[in-house]
Amino acid sequence: VQLQASGGGLVQAGGCLRLSCAASGSIFSMNVMDWYRQALEKERELVASISSDSSTNYARSVKGRFTISRDNAKNTLYLQMNSLKPEDTAVYYCHARNPYNGVQSWGQGTLVTVSS
């Protein structure tokens, strides 16, 4: 599956952004979808996951502020980010995992900058 992330930008602390990830080339609904992020000089970390049945999991640092969702009809993954903090500043990547054949794909990343 090919992934194209968008929606990043500059926002003040306390603000919100919605990231989107458009998928093509595979059966989107079969994939487990994730959002990862990587801050400067830090390792990439898992932010949120959503399975094919729309069950979700979140990193402790974003739980209650971020919401992951998917629209299988539009082959699109979303990440609604509210109450943003400067420590949320990072490049955000969408990721797909096919649980049947193990194939994984990464989007190109979108930069989110939260100013204090």
Backbone as a printed PyTorch tensor [residue, N CA C, xyz], in Angstrom:
tensor([[[  0.8440,  -1.1740,   0.0000],
         [  0.0000,   0.0000,   0.0000],
         [  0.8900,   1.2380,   0.0000]],

        [[  0.4920,   2.2480,  -0.7840],
         [  1.2210,   3.5210,  -0.8070],
         [  0.4790,   4.5090,   0.0900]],

        [[  1.2360,   5.2870,   0.8540],
         [  0.6570,   6.1870,   1.8430],
         [  1.1280,   7.6090,   1.6090]],

        [[  0.2300,   8.5690,   1.7460],
         [  0.5420,   9.9790,   1.5670],
         [ -0.0480,  10.7540,   2.7320]],

        [[  0.8160,  11.2250,   3.6240],
         [  0.3760,  11.9670,   4.8010],
         [  0.3050,  13.4530,   4.5010]],

        [[ -0.6100,  14.1270,   5.1740],
         [ -0.7600,  15.5670,   5.0310],
         [ -1.4040,  16.1370,   6.2840]],

        [[ -1.4200,  17.4790,   6.3660],
         [ -2.1220,  18.1350,   7.4600],
         [ -1.2410,  18.7370,   8.5320]],

        [[  0.0560,  18.5280,   8.4420],
         [  0.9420,  19.1040,   9.4380],
         [  1.0250,  20.6150,   9.2880]],

        [[  1.6460,  21.2630,  10.2630],
         [  1.8070,  22.7000,  10.2060],
         [  2.2560,  23.2540,  11.5310]],

        [[  2.1920,  24.5730,  11.6360],
         [  2.5830,  25.2780,  12.8530],
         [  1.3290,  25.6950,  13.6140]],

        [[  1.3040,  25.3770,  14.8980],
         [  0.1380,  25.7010,  15.7170],
         [  0.6210,  26.1110,  17.1010]],

        [[ -0.1410,  26.9590,  17.7580],
         [  0.2120,  27.3570,  19.1190],
         [ -0.1920,  26.2740,  20.1090]],

        [[  0.4840,  26.2390,  21.2220],
         [  0.1280,  25.3070,  22.2890],
         [ -1.3450,  25.4860,  22.6560]],

        [[ -2.0120,  24.3640,  22.8380],
         [ -3.4350,  24.3720,  23.1220],
         [ -4.2960,  24.2670,  21.8850]],

        [[ -3.6870,  24.4110,  20.7240],
         [ -4.4180,  24.3420,  19.4770],
         [ -4.6390,  22.9200,  19.0060]],

        [[ -5.1650,  22.7970,  17.7820],
         [ -5.4630,  21.4740,  17.2520],
         [ -5.0880,  21.4020,  15.7720]],

        [[ -4.8580,  20.1900,  15.3370],
         [ -4.5990,  19.8770,  13.9400],
         [ -5.2120,  18.5250,  13.6340]],

        [[ -5.5290,  18.2910,  12.3750],
         [ -5.9620,  16.9700,  11.9470],
         [ -5.0550,  16.5060,  10.8170]],

        [[ -4.4020,  15.4010,  11.0470],
         [ -3.5710,  14.7850,  10.0280],
         [ -4.3910,  13.7850,   9.2280]],

        [[ -4.0590,  13.6660,   7.9610],
         [ -4.7030,  12.6850,   7.0970],
         [ -3.6340,  11.8380,   6.4310]],

        [[ -4.0010,  10.6270,   6.0930],
         [ -3.1000,   9.7270,   5.3840],
         [ -3.9260,   8.9920,   4.3390]],

        [[ -3.6960,   9.3220,   3.0840],
         [ -4.4180,   8.6840,   1.9810],
         [ -3.6670,   7.4430,   1.5370]],

        [[ -4.3970,   6.3510,   1.3750],
         [ -3.7910,   5.0780,   1.0050],
         [ -4.2640,   4.6280,  -0.3570]],

        [[ -3.3980,   3.9390,  -1.0530],
         [ -3.7630,   3.3840,  -2.3550],
         [ -2.9590,   2.1130,  -2.5930]],

        [[ -3.4420,   1.2800,  -3.5040],
         [ -2.6610,   0.1320,  -3.9410],
         [ -2.9150,  -1.1450,  -3.2080]],

        [[ -3.7750,  -1.1400,  -2.2170],
         [ -4.0440,  -2.3660,  -1.4840],
         [ -5.4430,  -2.2750,  -0.8900]],

        [[ -5.8620,  -3.3230,  -0.2570],
         [ -7.1740,  -3.2870,   0.4000],
         [ -6.9860,  -2.6130,   1.7500]],

        [[ -7.2890,  -1.3280,   1.7870],
         [ -7.0100,  -0.5040,   2.9670],
         [ -7.6490,  -1.0870,   4.2190]],

        [[ -8.8790,  -1.5690,   4.0920],
         [ -9.6310,  -1.9930,   5.2680],
         [ -8.9830,  -3.1720,   5.9810]],

        [[ -8.1300,  -3.9320,   5.2990],
         [ -7.4960,  -5.0950,   5.9040],
         [ -6.3490,  -4.7240,   6.8180]],

        [[ -5.7890,  -3.5320,   6.5850],
         [ -4.5670,  -3.1620,   7.2690],
         [ -4.7830,  -2.6020,   8.6660]],

        [[ -3.8510,  -2.9400,   9.5500],
         [ -3.7370,  -2.2180,  10.8110],
         [ -2.9820,  -0.9340,  10.4960]],

        [[ -3.5230,   0.1830,  10.9360],
         [ -2.9290,   1.4790,  10.6280],
         [ -2.4180,   2.1500,  11.8870]],

        [[ -1.2820,   2.8010,  11.7640],
         [ -0.6510,   3.4520,  12.9100],
         [ -0.2150,   4.8620,  12.5360]],

        [[ -0.0980,   5.6720,  13.5410],
         [  0.6160,   6.9420,  13.4490],
         [  1.8400,   6.8460,  14.3690]],

        [[  2.9850,   7.1630,  13.8300],
         [  4.2220,   7.2760,  14.5850],
         [  4.6740,   8.7300,  14.5300]],

        [[  5.5820,   9.0900,  15.4130],
         [  6.2060,  10.3940,  15.3320],
         [  7.6790,  10.2930,  15.7320]],

        [[  8.4440,  11.2300,  15.2010],
         [  9.8600,  11.2750,  15.5280],
         [ 10.2660,  12.7260,  15.7410]],

        [[ 10.6220,  13.0350,  16.9590],
         [ 11.1140,  14.3680,  17.2930],
         [ 12.6110,  14.4390,  17.0180]],

        [[ 13.1120,  15.6480,  16.9310],
         [ 14.5260,  15.8550,  16.6300],
         [ 15.4020,  15.1480,  17.6520]],

        [[ 16.3240,  14.3500,  17.1690],
         [ 17.2930,  13.6140,  17.9870],
         [ 16.6390,  12.5980,  18.9240]],

        [[ 15.4510,  12.1620,  18.5890],
         [ 14.7820,  11.1310,  19.3680],
         [ 14.3790,   9.9810,  18.4540]],

        [[ 14.1120,   8.8460,  19.0660],
         [ 13.6990,   7.6830,  18.2920],
         [ 12.2240,   7.8150,  17.8830]],

        [[ 11.8940,   7.1570,  16.7980],
         [ 10.5120,   7.1400,  16.3550],
         [  9.6780,   6.3830,  17.3750]],

        [[  8.4980,   6.9230,  17.6850],
         [  7.6380,   6.2890,  18.6730],
         [  6.2230,   6.1200,  18.1330]],

        [[  5.5640,   5.0810,  18.5950],
         [  4.1900,   4.8100,  18.2020],
         [  3.2600,   5.7400,  18.9640]],

        [[  2.3980,   6.4310,  18.2320],
         [  1.4590,   7.3700,  18.8290],
         [  0.0920,   6.7230,  19.0090]],

        [[ -0.4170,   6.0910,  17.9600],
         [ -1.7580,   5.5120,  18.0130],
         [ -1.8950,   4.4530,  16.9350]],

        [[ -2.7600,   3.4790,  17.2160],
         [ -3.0290,   2.3990,  16.2680],
         [ -4.5180,   2.1880,  16.1520]],

        [[ -4.9370,   1.7270,  14.9750],
         [ -6.3430,   1.3490,  14.7740],
         [ -6.3700,   0.0940,  13.9210]],

        [[ -7.1080,  -0.8860,  14.3890],
         [ -7.1610,  -2.1570,  13.6800],
         [ -8.2610,  -2.1390,  12.6270]],

        [[ -8.3940,  -3.2670,  11.9320],
         [ -9.3920,  -3.3500,  10.8700],
         [-10.8080,  -3.2670,  11.4300]],

        [[-10.9800,  -3.6330,  12.6970],
         [-12.3180,  -3.5210,  13.3120],
         [-12.4800,  -2.2180,  14.0860]],

        [[-11.5240,  -1.2870,  13.8720],
         [-11.5560,   0.0590,  14.4600],
         [-11.3020,   0.1090,  15.9580]],

        [[-10.7690,  -0.9580,  16.5230],
         [-10.3080,  -0.8570,  17.9090],
         [ -9.0180,  -0.0410,  17.9140]],

        [[ -8.8260,   0.7340,  18.9710],
         [ -7.7250,   1.6980,  18.9940],
         [ -6.8420,   1.5340,  20.2240]],

        [[ -5.6120,   1.9990,  20.0720],
         [ -4.6770,   2.0680,  21.1780],
         [ -3.8720,   3.3570,  21.0510]],

        [[ -3.4980,   3.9140,  22.2050],
         [ -2.7980,   5.1880,  22.2190],
         [ -1.5900,   5.1340,  23.1440]],

        [[ -0.5910,   5.9100,  22.8010],
         [  0.5040,   6.1270,  23.7300],
         [ -0.0200,   6.9190,  24.9240]],

        [[  0.5570,   6.6680,  26.0670],
         [  0.0920,   7.3290,  27.2780],
         [  0.1890,   8.8480,  27.1520]],

        [[  1.1790,   9.3140,  26.4460],
         [  1.4190,  10.7570,  26.3520],
         [  0.3540,  11.5020,  25.5470]],

        [[ -0.4170,  10.7760,  24.7390],
         [ -1.4150,  11.4470,  23.9020],
         [ -2.8410,  11.0210,  24.2250]],

        [[ -2.9980,  10.0380,  25.0920],
         [ -4.3320,   9.5250,  25.3930],
         [ -5.1930,  10.6330,  25.9770]],

        [[ -6.4030,  10.7400,  25.4430],
         [ -7.3140,  11.7780,  25.8830],
         [ -7.2050,  13.0730,  25.0930]],

        [[ -6.1230,  13.2010,  24.3070],
         [ -5.9470,  14.4130,  23.4930],
         [ -6.0130,  14.1040,  21.9980]],

        [[ -5.5310,  12.9430,  21.6140],
         [ -5.4920,  12.5520,  20.2020],
         [ -6.5460,  11.4690,  19.9310]],

        [[ -7.0930,  11.4840,  18.7190],
         [ -8.0450,  10.4650,  18.3040],
         [ -7.6620,   9.9570,  16.9170]],

        [[ -7.4510,   8.6560,  16.8240],
         [ -7.1750,   8.0320,  15.5370],
         [ -8.4720,   7.4700,  14.9830]],

        [[ -8.6500,   7.6050,  13.6770],
         [ -9.8520,   7.0690,  13.0450],
         [ -9.5210,   6.7080,  11.5980]],

        [[-10.4240,   5.9790,  10.9950],
         [-10.2220,   5.5780,   9.6080],
         [-11.5530,   5.6240,   8.8750]],

        [[-11.4870,   5.9450,   7.5900],
         [-12.6470,   5.9040,   6.7210],
         [-12.3020,   4.9320,   5.6040]],

        [[-12.7720,   3.7100,   5.7200],
         [-12.4130,   2.6780,   4.7430],
         [-12.9900,   2.9780,   3.3610]],

        [[-14.1140,   3.6770,   3.3040],
         [-14.6970,   4.0270,   2.0150],
         [-13.8180,   5.0170,   1.2540]],

        [[-13.0750,   5.8460,   2.0040],
         [-12.2020,   6.8410,   1.3870],
         [-10.7380,   6.4260,   1.4220]],

        [[-10.4600,   5.2300,   1.9540],
         [ -9.0670,   4.7650,   2.0850],
         [ -8.1920,   5.7970,   2.7870]],

        [[ -8.6980,   6.3370,   3.8770],
         [ -7.9930,   7.4190,   4.5530],
         [ -7.9410,   7.1780,   6.0550]],

        [[ -6.7790,   7.4760,   6.6060],
         [ -6.5300,   7.4080,   8.0430],
         [ -6.4240,   8.8380,   8.5650]],

        [[ -6.9000,   9.0630,   9.7750],
         [ -6.8580,  10.3970,  10.3720],
         [ -6.2220,  10.3470,  11.7640]],

        [[ -5.7140,  11.4910,  12.1550],
         [ -5.2920,  11.6930,  13.5400],
         [ -5.7270,  13.0980,  13.9410]],

        [[ -6.7420,  13.1630,  14.7780],
         [ -7.1980,  14.4400,  15.3290],
         [ -6.3680,  14.7170,  16.5770]],

        [[ -5.6980,  15.8440,  16.5810],
         [ -4.8180,  16.1960,  17.6950],
         [ -5.3340,  17.4690,  18.3590]],

        [[ -5.7490,  17.3490,  19.5880],
         [ -6.2610,  18.4810,  20.3570],
         [ -5.3260,  18.7790,  21.5170]],

        [[ -5.4990,  19.9640,  22.0910],
         [ -4.6970,  20.3710,  23.2570],
         [ -3.2160,  20.1110,  23.0170]],

        [[ -2.7350,  20.5570,  21.8860],
         [ -1.3490,  20.2790,  21.5130],
         [ -0.3670,  20.9570,  22.4520]],

        [[  0.7470,  20.2650,  22.6560],
         [  1.7970,  20.7510,  23.5380],
         [  3.1050,  20.8800,  22.7400]],

        [[  4.0150,  21.7280,  23.1810],
         [  5.2980,  21.8280,  22.4690],
         [  5.9980,  20.4860,  22.3220]],

        [[  5.8330,  19.5980,  23.2780],
         [  6.4860,  18.2930,  23.1970],
         [  5.8450,  17.3790,  22.1570]],

        [[  4.7410,  17.7940,  21.5600],
         [  4.1640,  17.0450,  20.4400],
         [  4.8520,  17.3770,  19.1190]],

        [[  5.7370,  18.3520,  19.1330],
         [  6.4570,  18.7270,  17.9240],
         [  7.2720,  17.5490,  17.4100]],

        [[  7.0380,  17.1830,  16.1480],
         [  7.6990,  16.0190,  15.5600],
         [  7.2660,  15.8840,  14.1030]],

        [[  7.9530,  15.0210,  13.3930],
         [  7.4650,  14.5610,  12.0980],
         [  6.5710,  13.3520,  12.3570]],

        [[  5.3760,  13.4130,  11.8280],
         [  4.3950,  12.3580,  12.0310],
         [  4.3100,  11.5000,  10.7660]],

        [[  4.3560,  10.1920,  10.9770],
         [  4.3380,   9.2270,   9.8760],
         [  3.1330,   8.3020,  10.0190]],

        [[  2.4740,   8.0270,   8.9250],
         [  1.4800,   6.9640,   8.9450],
         [  2.1410,   5.6650,   8.4940]],

        [[  1.5970,   4.5810,   8.9800],
         [  2.1980,   3.2620,   8.7800],
         [  1.0830,   2.2520,   8.6230]],

        [[  1.2750,   1.3180,   7.7070],
         [  0.2880,   0.2650,   7.4640],
         [  0.9290,  -1.0950,   7.6590]],

        [[  0.1880,  -1.9760,   8.2860],
         [  0.6410,  -3.3530,   8.4780],
         [ -0.4520,  -4.3070,   8.0110]],

        [[ -0.0990,  -5.1630,   7.0570],
         [ -1.0540,  -6.1720,   6.6150],
         [ -0.8720,  -7.4040,   7.5040]],

        [[ -1.8610,  -7.7630,   8.3070],
         [ -1.6910,  -8.8750,   9.2510],
         [ -1.6660, -10.2410,   8.5850]],

        [[ -1.9880, -10.3000,   7.3100],
         [ -2.0730, -11.5910,   6.6190],
         [ -0.7640, -11.9450,   5.9130]],

        [[ -0.0950, -10.9480,   5.3400],
         [  1.1550, -11.2440,   4.6430],
         [  2.3630, -10.5330,   5.2330]],

        [[  2.1590,  -9.7220,   6.2870],
         [  3.2660,  -9.0750,   6.9680],
         [  3.8330,  -7.8590,   6.2790]],

        [[  3.2820,  -7.4660,   5.1600],
         [  3.8210,  -6.3240,   4.4250],
         [  3.5510,  -5.0400,   5.2060]],

        [[  4.5840,  -4.1850,   5.2790],
         [  4.4660,  -2.9100,   5.9660],
         [  4.8070,  -1.7760,   5.0050]],

        [[  4.1540,  -0.6370,   5.2250],
         [  4.4100,   0.5380,   4.3960],
         [  4.4560,   1.7830,   5.2710]],

        [[  5.2710,   2.7640,   4.8450],
         [  5.3820,   4.0400,   5.5490],
         [  5.0240,   5.1880,   4.6100]],

        [[  4.3500,   6.1710,   5.1720],
         [  4.1590,   7.4240,   4.4630],
         [  5.3970,   8.2800,   4.5750]],

        [[  5.3950,   9.4290,   3.9150],
         [  6.5940,  10.2520,   3.8340],
         [  6.7820,  11.1680,   5.0360]],

        [[  5.7960,  11.2900,   5.9070],
         [  5.9330,  12.1440,   7.0730],
         [  5.3980,  13.5450,   6.8410]],

        [[  4.8240,  14.1050,   7.8910],
         [  4.3450,  15.4820,   7.8530],
         [  4.7540,  16.1580,   9.1590]],

        [[  5.2880,  17.3600,   9.0690],
         [  5.8600,  18.0330,  10.2280],
         [  4.7940,  18.7880,  11.0080]],

        [[  4.7560,  18.5330,  12.2980],
         [  3.8970,  19.2690,  13.2260],
         [  4.7910,  20.0450,  14.1790]],

        [[  4.5840,  21.3440,  14.2320],
         [  5.3560,  22.2070,  15.1280],
         [  4.3970,  22.9380,  16.0480]],

        [[  4.5970,  22.7690,  17.3490],
         [  3.7400,  23.4000,  18.3520],
         [  4.5750,  24.4290,  19.0890]],

        [[  4.1840,  25.6770,  18.9770],
         [  4.9280,  26.7540,  19.6320],
         [  4.3470,  27.0360,  21.0150]],

        [[  5.2100,  27.4380,  21.9190],
         [  4.7670,  27.7120,  23.2940],
         [  4.3270,  29.1500,  23.4650]]])
